[in-house]
Amino acid sequence: MVSLVEDMQGDHPARPVLVLSNNPSAAGLTKAANLGIDVASLDHRPFGKDRLAFDTALTEILERVAPDVICLAGFMRIFTPEFTARWNGKMLNIHPSLLPKYKGLHTHARAIEAGDSEAGCSVHEVTAELDGGPILGQARVPILPNDTTETLAARILPLEHRLYPAVLRKFIMGDHHRVDLT
């Protein structure tokens, strides 16, 4: 999130209007507030298993600020088809694998366990299918013989911070051509 916000300066075609978290104590809320960005939180826990009620309340918050694009970063909730339909074509997510491989959780461990020669991250449009929307960019790193999930994640993170802003810049201008970093 900070990388996106820091990139949205000067000639960038977008400006952040809100940082929203489902975790009221998320560190990103404080970081965003310190950068002068409006923040909000909507704790998902009081909604229990009623994902539609949570997504409806989330939509109400988002509609107040009318974002052109929603950038997910660490928002670990699966959205309802109603939510993804409402924001279709306006939501991006960064995922820590080379999609379509390793959708969901524990991506680095799964890549290492599978004996893959490389890993990375992907930015994709959000659809009703978990981590299944069109891929707009990827960044790759080799998996080294002694890699652990921690060392692999540490090498991928700087690429996430470069890839997501690069994809967002193009996406906001209507350019959906893929961005690939190494």
Buried (B, 14 or more C-beta within 10 A) or exposed (E): BBBBBEBBEEEBEBEBBBBBBBBEEBEBBEBBEEBEBEBBBBEBEEBEEEBBBBBBBBBEEBEEEEBEEBBBBEBEEEBBEEBBEBBEEBBBBBBBBBBEBBBEEEBBBBBBEEEBEEBBBBBBBBBBEEBBBEBBBBBBBBBEEEBEBEBBBEBBEEBBBBBBBBBBBBBBEEEEEEBEBE
